[in-house]
């Protein structure tokens, strides 16, 4: 994603789709304190597959030592040196000119973590939390916590304070097919002793064989509970407390969240939409999205 590295220090600027540079702490995404800087010094924009800078200052912006005419935009290239003053005492090099990405930023060390739609952090081997995208919304999951998050959301991980930036592009649209318009069918193939559970996902006459995995037993328990709640209205149907699931499965919360992550990750290969939406969570509870369920045992 678009990244400027400082010429004079070990700091970086991770660009938002529209990124303001200036000395106004209430408006600027990147603060500069040089005496010649303006409240709104310049604006960086991602447009038509490139980064552009527009000078809005009194004393000027400089690219590779050449001043930009005020109010005009200039396309930036990787390796360009951007400065808010003629003497380059405040200057950055454009190290990455790719499009904006959703990220976590640790401001003190100027480090970042790029995010996908499904993220287990800091790693699957040492999981602490999950950040997932569902449609155009982002959610933070940790232990029993499940909350929607917006730009600027912060949390502690590994003793560090991280800040979340979704960096939505203005033209960003979901590239899903019509799969989301049809209720999926989940077929469970359960061995007699229930030690092995196979799963087939059927959507719009397409079948995706997900094989036999440990986390399929978790899906099976959620499916059974949804069937038991057949007389409840859809908004209430199938919700199961995390604590009861932990007791039933004989696992702890950490393992529980890892299994959900792995199930979502496996679904993503076949159906990006249902990898985001099949599991529904709210504080302390979980369920399967509305679906047709077929449990075959033998």
TAGINOR-V529037 format. One record per backbone hydrogen bond with DSSP energy under -0.5 kcal/mol. NH is the residue of the N-H (numbers start at 0). CO is the residue of the C=O. Records with the same first field share a line. If there is no record, write none. Layout:
NH=CO, CO
This chain:
1=97
2=95
3=12
4=92
5=10
6=90
7=90
10=8
12=3
14=1, 12
18=43
20=41
21=29
22=37
23=38
24=22
26=23
27=23
28=19
29=19
31=21
36=33
40=20, 38
41=20
42=53
43=18
44=51
45=16
46=44, 49
49=46
51=44
52=73
53=42
54=71
55=40
56=40
61=82
62=65
63=61, 80
65=62
67=60
70=54
71=68
73=52
75=50
78=93
79=76
81=79, 91
82=61
83=89
87=84
91=81
92=4
93=79
94=2, 92
95=2
102=164
103=112
104=162
105=110
106=104
109=105
110=105
112=103
114=101
118=130
120=128
122=125
126=123
127=120
128=120
129=140
130=118
131=138
132=116
133=136
136=133
137=148
138=131
139=146
140=129
141=144
144=141
146=139
148=137
151=163
152=149
154=161
156=159
159=156
161=154, 159
162=104
163=152
164=102
171=168
179=176
180=177
181=178
184=201
185=291
186=184, 199
187=185, 293
188=197
189=187, 295
190=195
193=190
197=188
198=210
199=186
200=207
201=184, 199
202=200, 205
205=202
207=200
208=206
209=198, 207
212=196, 210
215=212
216=213
218=214
219=215
220=216
221=217
222=218
223=219
224=220
225=221
226=222
227=223
228=224
229=226
231=228
235=232
236=232
238=235
239=285
241=283
244=240
245=241
246=242
247=243
248=244
249=245
250=245
255=251
256=252
257=253
258=254
259=255
260=256
261=257
262=258
263=259
264=260
265=261
266=262
267=263
268=264, 265
269=265, 266
270=266
274=270
275=271, 272
276=272
277=273
279=277, 286
281=284
283=143
284=281
285=239
286=279
288=277
291=183
293=185
295=187, 293
296=294
297=189
